[in-house]
């Protein structure tokens, strides 16, 4: 059996981190920045005004706080306790955890289950991204899938309690927590008077402010067919997030077949479609995080229809034939730079 684990750490190329920031007199200014492994990924924070090591300490302390509340891999976290006590008793949680769970349930309903925060039993069964990744037994998979269903989650907002009614159920906020964390850091920076910053939470990018007075940040979108962090196009943003999902992010190969980490919530198997990647541009990073997975699951036609119906949300689809489809709001604000790609009809 050939079992090869793959992963790409950076999903978007941030031009800022490659070329620096130009000051008005055309001199490069270096940010106060730090890179650290938190929330299960590599996170880089670069502050371009009013930055300090003390502020970076507070930012990464906040990220660790969110991880310790919401990680499904920590038994002592609030999510860990909810999962351990599934089928037994409710767990009273913090306002932060409750907010993210409710946001996840909202996107479960909006996507008609294509996005589901109760996929933890399936995620743990496949173990993609670890040395234990393997194709599961079909009977075990079906049993685990019977424990999935966002509609089953019982939330009492007045008591801030969460209950999973069936033993073996589990929550996994991996598809939404990084977005929440990015938004929380932006709030912290705004309070501290920072107006120009770049956050990269394992490919979940938030560009705060502008690169210069009259120039937005330019974000290169990862080429999903190239593991060398090449880009195929560029989007210009300010005070917005760009989040990308694709089967190239984390996967393993077994017996010559590739299995990736984005699952069909109705079968428990990795989604098989013609999508190579989806990038979502949104004011709120938590929305972009959930929607990137949702749009990937829905496919180009349904995904574009949903995106066009949502205020302040744009997306970029790439299919396996390198056709690029955009929502209307990105037309004129996205440059295709790789001649191997073309805009879809």
N, C-alpha and C positions, 0 to 999 in steps of 0.2 A: 504494500500500500504506500502510495506517495502522498504525504500529508505536509504541505508547505504553507506556512502562515505568512501572510503579507500585510502590510499596512503602510499608509502614507500619512505622515504626521501633519504636513501643512497642506490644506485644501485650497487655499487662495494665496496668490503672491501679492504681498503688500508692497507696492512701489516705494512707499515711504521708508520701509525698513531696508530697502536695497540701496536707495540713492540719497537718503537723508532729506532734510527740509531746507529749502532755500529761504533765507531772510530777505527783506526788501533790498538790501545792497548786494544781493546775489552771493552772500557768504553762507556756506553750509552751517547750520546750527545743529548740534548733537542733542538728542533728547536725554532726559533722565529715564532710564529704562531698566527693566529686569525681566528675566525669563526663569520660570519655575514650573515644576510638574505639580499640578493641582487638578482636582476634579477628573482624574484619570487621563489627563492630556497635558501637552506642553503649552503654557500660557505666557505670552509676552505682552507687557504693558509699557508703552512709550509715552512720556509726558513732555509736551513741547512748550508749556508755559506754567509757571507756578509749581513746577515739580520739585520733589525732594525725596531723599531716601526714606525719610520718616513717613511721607505720604505713601510711598510704595509698600512700606511695612504694613500700613493700615489696609491698603488694597488687598494684599495677599492674605492678611489675617481674615479679612471679610470673605475671601474666596474659600479659605480653609473652614470658616464657620459654616458656609453654605454646604460644602462637602460633608462636614460632620453632621449636618441635619438631613441631607437628602441622598447620600450615597446608598445604593442597594447592596454594596459590597461591605458595608460596615454594620455589624449586628447592633452596635450601640447607637447608630443613627436613628432618627425618627422613622425613616422609611424602613430601616432594618428591623425595628421593633414592630412596625405594622405587619411586615412580612412574617416575622417569627410568631406573631400572635394571630395569624390568619385562622379563621374558624373558631377562635377562642374568645377574644375580647377586643374591644375598641381601644384605640390609643389616642390620647390627647396630644396634639402637636402645636408647634409654634404658628404664629400668623404667617410666617414666610413659607413654611412647608405646606400649610393649608392653601395658600394662594397659588402655589405651583401645581398642586394636585387638582385644584378646581380649574385652573387654566388647561391642564392636560385633559380633564374630563370634557371641557368645552370643545377642545379640538377633536376629541373622540366623537362627540355628537356631530360637529360640523363636517367631519370627514366620513361620517357613517361607519365608523369603526376602522377605517384605513390607518388611522393613528390611534394607538391604544397603549396607555401607560400600564396596563396589567399584563404585558407580554413578558414579564420577568421569568416565569417558568420556562418559556421557550428560549429566551436569551441565555439563561443559565444552562439549559440542556445542550445547546449547540456550542457554547463556550468559544465563539469566534473572537479572535484577538488574543487567545491564550494558547499555550502549548498543548492543551487538552482538547482543542477543537476537533470535532469529528462528526460524521453523519450519524444521527441518532436512530435507534430502533423505531420503526414506524408505529408499533403499538404504544410504546412509551410516549412518542410524540403526540399521538391522538389523545392519550390520557392527560398530558400536560396542557394540550390545547383546550381541553374541557374546562380548565381553570381560568381561561382568559375571557375577559368581557368587562369593558369599562362600566357598563350599565349596572354591574353587580356591586360596585363600590358604594358603601354607605357613608355619607358625610353628614355630620351634624354641625352646621356652622355656628350655632349658638353655643355649643360646648367645645368647638374646635376639635372634634373627634373624628377619627377615620376608622372604619371597620371593613375588613375583607371577610365576607360571610362563609367562605369555603376554605377548609384547610388545604394548603398547597398553593393558594393564590399568592400573588406577589406584585408589588409595584416596582417599576423601573422608570425613573425620571431622566434617564440618559439622553432621551430625545428632546428634552426641553430645559433641563437645569442649567446648561451652559449659557443659553440665551438669557435666562433669568439672571444669572450671575453677571453677564455683560451689562445688562440694564441697571443692576444694582451698583456696579462700579461707576457707570456714567452718572448716576444720582449723587454718589459720593464726590465725584470730581466736580460736579456743578456746585455743590455746597462749598467746596474748597477753592472755588474761583478759577478752576482750570477750564480753558476754553478750546484748547487744541491738544488732542491726544489720539493715539491709535491703540486699540485693544485687539489682540488676536488670541482667542481661546480655542486653540486646536483647530483653526480654520474658520471659526465663528468670529468674523471681523466686525468691529464697530469703529467707524471713522468719526471722530468728534471734532466739530468745527470745520475750518477750511485749511488747506495747505498754505495758502496765502490769502490776501484780502479778496482777490478776484478769481481764485482757483480752487476748485474742489479737489479732494483726494482722488487719485486714480488707483483703482483696485484691479489687478490682473486676475482673471478667473482661470483656475487650474485646468490644464488640459487633462481630461480624464483618461487619455490613452498614453500618457507619458509620465513615468515615475520620477522624472528629474525636475519636477516643479516648474515645468514650462507652462505658459499661458496661451490661450487661444483668442482672448478678447479682453477688453478693458471697459469698466464701468466707472463713471465719475459720481462720487457721492459726498455728502456733507451731513453730519448728524444722522446717519443711517447705518444700518447693519447689512452685511452680506453674509449669507449662510449657504453652504453648498452640501448636498448629499449625493452620494453615488456609490455604486457597487465596488469601486476601486479603493474606497477608504480602508476597509478592513475585510479580509477574506482569507480563505485557506483553500488548498487544492487537495482532493482525495481521488485517487484512481483516475487522474486525468481530467476531473471536472472541478470547476471553481464554484465555491459557495460563499456568498457575501452576507453581510450583517443586517440587511434591511429585509424584514420578514413580512410575508403575506399573513395578515392577522386571521385569515379564514382557513389557512392550511398549515401554518407553522413552518413552511419552507421559505427559503429566500425567494423574493419576488423575481419572476422571470418576465421581463418586458424588453422593449428596445430602447430604454432610457440609459444613457451613459452618465448623465449628471443633471441635477437641478440646482440652480442658484436662486435664492430669494433675496430681494432687496426690500427692506422694511424699516420703518422708524423704530419699531420695537424688536429687539433681538430675540426675545422669547417667542414672539409670533413667527419670526423668520425661522427659528429653530424647528418648531413644530410643523410649520408649513412646508419646509424643504422635504421632510420625510413624507408628509401627506401628498404633496404634488408628485413625488417619485412614485408612490403607490398608485395614484389615480391615473398616471400617464399623461401624455401631452394634451389631448383634446379636453378631457375632463379637468385636468389641472389648470389649463389656461382659462377655462370657463369660470372655475372657482376663483382663481386669482383676480380676474377682471371684475368679479363681484365684490371684492374686498377692498375697502378704502385704504390707500397708502401702501398697497402691496404690489410688487412687481416680481416677475420671475423670468429666468433664462433656462430653457430646456435644450439639452444636447442629446441627440439619439445616436445609435451605434454607427450610423452612416455619416456622422459629423454634420447633420443638419441642425441648425440653430433656430429655435422658435422663441419669440419674445412677446411679453404683454405690451399693450399699446403705449403705456407710459414710459417704456425704455427705448422706444424707437427714437433715434436721434441722440440718445444718451448712452449708447453702447457701441463700441468700435470693435469690429471683427478684425483681428490682427494676423491670424494664421490663414494662409490661402488654402489650406486643406479643408477648411470649414466653409460652409455656405448657409445663407439664410434660407429657411424652409419657405416653400411657396405659400 
